[in-house]
Every structure is written in structure tokens, then in C-alpha cells.
Amino acid sequence: MALFPLTSNFEGDFVLQLVAVDTENTMDEVAAAAAVHSVGRRVRARPGHILRIRRQGADEFLPRTMKVADSGLKPTETVEVIWQMPHG
């Protein structure tokens, strides 16, 4: 367990945020930590949507249960936080 800084590029926000997460956090927890800085401030909540994480510029999302320690992300790397409709 260690603090790990990531840069959040949150969908719909014009501000990049430095977010301190833990290496044991899942991608869902990273998304929630990033949302604290954007949703309700500069971004409207989207009920019924989930937040997903992907590397800046990537097409594929990281698995929601993947831990930061297992993701290969580098300190201060930028991740995109994207709203997604749940499937089904």
C-alpha cells in the first residue's frame, strides 16, 4: 500500500487534476477519487452511468477490478475518466 499520483482527465471537464490514489485501489476506486474533483463542480452527474478508466489516448478501458499496482501505470501518468452506460 502506497500513495500513487495520477493525473485525471475527466470527460466533460476542462481541468486536469492530480489525484492521489493507493496502489491497492481498483480502477473503480480511482474513478471515484477522480470524480470527487470534477462531478458537481464543473461536470454534471450522469445517473445510470458508470465511470471507466483508460490510459490517455487508449481505446480500451482498464478492467474495473484491476488494481493500480497491476496496471502498469506510471506516477503522474494521465488517465481518462469516461462515462459509460452499463450493458444489459
KOLDREN-811804 format. One record per residue: residue in three letters; x, y, z of N, C-alpha, C in turn; residue number from 1. Coordinates in Angstrom, 1 decimal, padded with zeros to 4 digits. Atoms other than C-alpha are relative to their C-alpha. Layout:
BEGIN
[site 'Ala' [X Y Z] [X Y Z] [X Y Z] NUM];
...
END
This chain:
BEGIN
[site 'Met' [000.8 -001.2 000.0] [000.0 000.0 000.0] [000.9 001.2 000.0] 1];
[site 'Ala' [-000.8 -001.3 000.1] [001.5 003.3 -001.1] [-000.8 001.0 -000.8] 2];
[site 'Leu' [000.6 -001.0 000.8] [000.2 006.6 -002.3] [000.6 000.1 -001.4] 3];
[site 'Phe' [-000.4 000.0 001.4] [000.3 006.9 -006.1] [-000.7 001.1 -000.7] 4];
[site 'Pro' [000.7 -001.2 000.7] [-000.3 010.2 -008.0] [-000.3 -000.4 -001.5] 5];
[site 'Leu' [000.5 000.1 001.3] [-002.3 010.1 -011.2] [-000.6 001.3 -000.5] 6];
[site 'Thr' [000.6 -001.2 000.6] [-003.4 012.9 -013.5] [-001.4 -000.4 -000.6] 7];
[site 'Ser' [001.4 000.3 000.4] [-007.2 012.8 -014.1] [-000.4 000.9 -001.1] 8];
[site 'Asn' [000.7 -000.7 001.1] [-008.6 013.9 -017.5] [-001.4 -000.5 000.0] 9];
[site 'Phe' [001.4 000.4 -000.2] [-012.3 013.7 -016.6] [-000.8 000.4 -001.2] 10];
[site 'Glu' [000.9 -000.4 001.1] [-014.8 013.6 -019.5] [-000.9 001.2 000.4] 11];
[site 'Gly' [000.8 -001.2 -000.2] [-016.5 017.0 -019.8] [000.6 001.0 000.9] 12];
[site 'Asp' [-000.7 -001.0 -000.8] [-014.0 018.8 -017.5] [001.1 000.6 -000.8] 13];
[site 'Phe' [-001.1 -000.7 000.7] [-011.5 021.3 -018.8] [001.2 000.1 000.9] 14];
[site 'Val' [-001.1 -000.1 -000.9] [-009.2 021.0 -015.8] [000.6 -001.4 000.2] 15];
[site 'Leu' [-000.6 001.2 -000.4] [-006.7 018.2 -015.3] [000.3 000.1 001.5] 16];
[site 'Gln' [-000.2 000.1 -001.4] [-006.4 017.1 -011.7] [001.0 -001.0 000.4] 17];
[site 'Leu' [-000.9 001.0 -000.6] [-003.6 015.5 -009.8] [-000.8 -000.7 001.1] 18];
[site 'Val' [000.8 000.8 -001.0] [-005.3 012.7 -007.8] [000.9 -001.0 000.7] 19];
[site 'Ala' [-000.8 000.9 -000.8] [-003.6 010.8 -005.0] [-000.9 -001.3 000.3] 20];
[site 'Val' [000.6 001.3 -000.3] [-004.7 007.1 -005.0] [000.9 -000.9 000.7] 21];
[site 'Asp' [-000.8 001.0 -000.7] [-003.4 004.0 -003.4] [000.3 -001.1 -001.1] 22];
[site 'Thr' [-000.4 001.1 000.9] [-001.5 001.2 -005.3] [-001.0 -001.2 000.1] 23];
[site 'Glu' [001.0 001.1 -000.2] [-004.2 -001.2 -003.9] [-001.4 000.4 -000.5] 24];
[site 'Asn' [001.3 -000.4 000.5] [-007.1 000.8 -005.3] [-000.3 -000.6 -001.3] 25];
[site 'Thr' [000.4 000.5 001.3] [-009.1 -000.7 -008.1] [-000.3 001.2 -000.9] 26];
[site 'Met' [000.3 -001.1 001.0] [-009.9 001.3 -011.3] [-001.3 000.6 000.4] 27];
[site 'Asp' [001.3 -000.6 -000.5] [-013.5 001.8 -009.9] [000.3 001.0 001.1] 28];
[site 'Glu' [-000.4 -000.9 -001.1] [-011.9 003.4 -006.8] [000.8 001.2 -000.5] 29];
[site 'Val' [-000.7 -001.1 000.7] [-009.6 005.5 -009.0] [-001.0 001.0 -000.6] 30];
[site 'Ala' [001.0 -000.8 000.7] [-012.6 006.7 -011.0] [-000.8 000.8 001.1] 31];
[site 'Ala' [000.8 -000.7 -001.1] [-014.5 007.6 -007.7] [000.9 001.1 000.6] 32];
[site 'Ala' [-000.8 -001.0 -000.6] [-011.5 009.5 -006.4] [000.1 001.2 -001.0] 33];
[site 'Ala' [-000.1 -001.1 001.0] [-011.2 011.5 -009.7] [-001.4 000.8 000.0] 34];
[site 'Ala' [001.3 -000.6 000.0] [-015.0 012.2 -009.6] [-000.2 001.0 001.0] 35];
[site 'Val' [000.1 -001.0 -001.1] [-014.7 014.0 -006.3] [000.4 001.4 -000.4] 36];
[site 'His' [-000.6 -001.2 000.4] [-012.7 016.7 -008.0] [-000.8 000.7 -001.2] 37];
[site 'Ser' [000.6 -000.5 001.2] [-015.0 017.1 -011.1] [-001.5 000.0 000.1] 38];
[site 'Val' [001.5 000.1 000.0] [-018.6 015.9 -010.6] [-000.6 000.9 001.1] 39];
[site 'Gly' [000.6 -001.0 -000.9] [-020.8 018.6 -009.1] [000.8 001.3 000.1] 40];
[site 'Arg' [-000.8 -001.2 000.0] [-018.1 021.2 -009.7] [-000.1 000.6 -001.4] 41];
[site 'Arg' [000.0 -000.4 001.4] [-017.6 021.5 -013.4] [-000.7 -001.0 -001.0] 42];
[site 'Val' [000.6 001.0 000.8] [-019.2 018.3 -014.6] [-001.3 -000.5 000.7] 43];
[site 'Arg' [001.3 000.5 -000.6] [-022.9 017.2 -014.1] [000.1 -001.5 000.1] 44];
[site 'Ala' [000.1 001.4 -000.2] [-023.5 013.8 -012.7] [-000.9 -000.6 -001.1] 45];
[site 'Arg' [000.8 000.7 001.0] [-024.9 011.2 -015.1] [-000.6 -001.3 000.7] 46];
[site 'Pro' [000.6 001.2 -000.7] [-027.2 008.9 -013.1] [-000.2 -001.2 -001.0] 47];
[site 'Gly' [000.1 001.1 000.8] [-027.3 005.4 -014.5] [001.2 -000.4 -000.8] 48];
[site 'His' [-001.3 000.3 000.6] [-023.8 005.6 -015.9] [001.0 -000.5 001.0] 49];
[site 'Ile' [-001.1 000.4 -000.8] [-020.6 004.0 -014.6] [001.2 000.8 -000.6] 50];
[site 'Leu' [-001.3 -000.7 000.4] [-017.1 005.6 -014.7] [001.0 -001.0 -000.3] 51];
[site 'Arg' [-001.0 000.9 000.4] [-014.4 003.8 -016.6] [001.3 000.8 -000.1] 52];
[site 'Ile' [-001.4 -000.6 000.1] [-010.6 004.4 -016.7] [000.7 -000.6 -001.1] 53];
[site 'Arg' [-000.9 000.4 001.0] [-008.3 004.2 -019.6] [001.2 000.9 -000.1] 54];
[site 'Arg' [-001.2 -000.8 000.2] [-004.8 005.4 -020.4] [-000.3 001.1 -001.0] 55];
[site 'Gln' [000.2 -001.1 000.9] [-004.7 008.8 -022.1] [000.3 -000.5 -001.4] 56];
[site 'Gly' [-000.2 000.4 001.4] [-005.2 008.1 -025.8] [-000.3 -001.4 -000.4] 57];
[site 'Ala' [000.2 001.4 000.3] [-006.0 004.4 -025.5] [-001.5 -000.2 -000.4] 58];
[site 'Asp' [001.4 000.4 000.4] [-009.2 002.8 -026.9] [-000.6 -000.9 001.0] 59];
[site 'Glu' [000.6 001.0 -001.0] [-009.6 000.1 -024.3] [000.1 000.5 001.4] 60];
[site 'Phe' [000.0 -000.3 -001.4] [-010.6 000.6 -020.8] [000.7 -001.1 000.8] 61];
[site 'Leu' [-000.6 001.0 -000.9] [-008.7 -001.0 -017.9] [-001.1 -000.7 000.7] 62];
[site 'Pro' [001.1 000.7 -000.7] [-010.7 -003.7 -016.1] [-000.3 000.7 001.3] 63];
[site 'Arg' [000.5 -000.8 -001.2] [-012.8 -002.2 -013.3] [000.6 -000.5 001.3] 64];
[site 'Thr' [-000.6 000.6 -001.2] [-011.3 -004.6 -010.7] [001.5 000.0 000.1] 65];
[site 'Met' [-001.5 -000.1 000.0] [-007.7 -004.1 -011.7] [000.5 001.0 001.0] 66];
[site 'Lys' [-000.6 -000.9 -001.0] [-005.5 -002.6 -009.0] [001.0 000.9 -000.7] 67];
[site 'Val' [-001.0 -000.9 000.5] [-003.2 000.3 -009.7] [001.3 -000.7 -000.1] 68];
[site 'Ala' [-001.3 000.7 -000.1] [-000.2 -001.8 -008.7] [000.1 -001.0 -001.2] 69];
[site 'Asp' [-000.1 001.0 001.0] [-001.1 -004.3 -011.5] [-000.3 000.6 -001.4] 70];
[site 'Ser' [000.4 -000.7 001.2] [-002.0 -001.7 -014.2] [001.2 000.4 -000.9] 71];
[site 'Gly' [-001.1 -000.5 000.8] [001.5 -000.7 -015.4] [000.0 001.5 -000.1] 72];
[site 'Leu' [000.0 -001.5 000.0] [000.6 003.0 -014.9] [001.2 000.5 000.7] 73];
[site 'Lys' [-001.1 -000.7 -000.6] [003.4 005.3 -014.1] [-000.4 001.2 000.9] 74];
[site 'Pro' [000.4 -001.2 -000.8] [003.3 008.0 -011.4] [-000.2 001.3 -000.8] 75];
[site 'Thr' [000.5 -001.3 000.6] [001.6 011.2 -012.6] [-000.5 -000.3 -001.5] 76];
[site 'Glu' [000.6 000.3 001.3] [000.5 009.4 -015.8] [-001.4 000.5 -000.1] 77];
[site 'Thr' [001.4 -000.5 000.2] [-002.7 010.8 -017.3] [-000.9 -001.1 -000.4] 78];
[site 'Val' [001.1 001.0 000.4] [-005.8 008.6 -017.3] [-001.2 000.8 -000.3] 79];
[site 'Glu' [001.2 -000.6 000.3] [-009.0 009.4 -018.9] [-001.1 -000.7 000.8] 80];
[site 'Val' [001.2 000.5 -000.8] [-012.2 009.0 -016.8] [-001.2 000.3 -000.9] 81];
[site 'Ile' [001.1 -000.1 001.0] [-015.1 008.3 -019.1] [-001.3 -000.6 000.5] 82];
[site 'Trp' [001.3 000.5 -000.4] [-018.8 007.9 -018.5] [-000.4 -001.1 -001.0] 83];
[site 'Gln' [000.4 001.1 000.8] [-020.2 004.6 -019.8] [-001.4 -000.5 000.4] 84];
[site 'Met' [001.3 000.7 -000.3] [-023.8 003.2 -020.0] [000.3 -001.4 000.4] 85];
[site 'Pro' [-000.1 001.4 -000.3] [-024.0 -000.1 -018.2] [-000.6 -000.9 -001.1] 86];
[site 'His' [000.5 001.0 001.0] [-024.5 -003.1 -020.5] [-001.1 -000.8 000.6] 87];
[site 'Gly' [001.1 000.8 -000.4] [-027.7 -005.1 -020.3] [-001.1 000.7 000.4] 88];
END
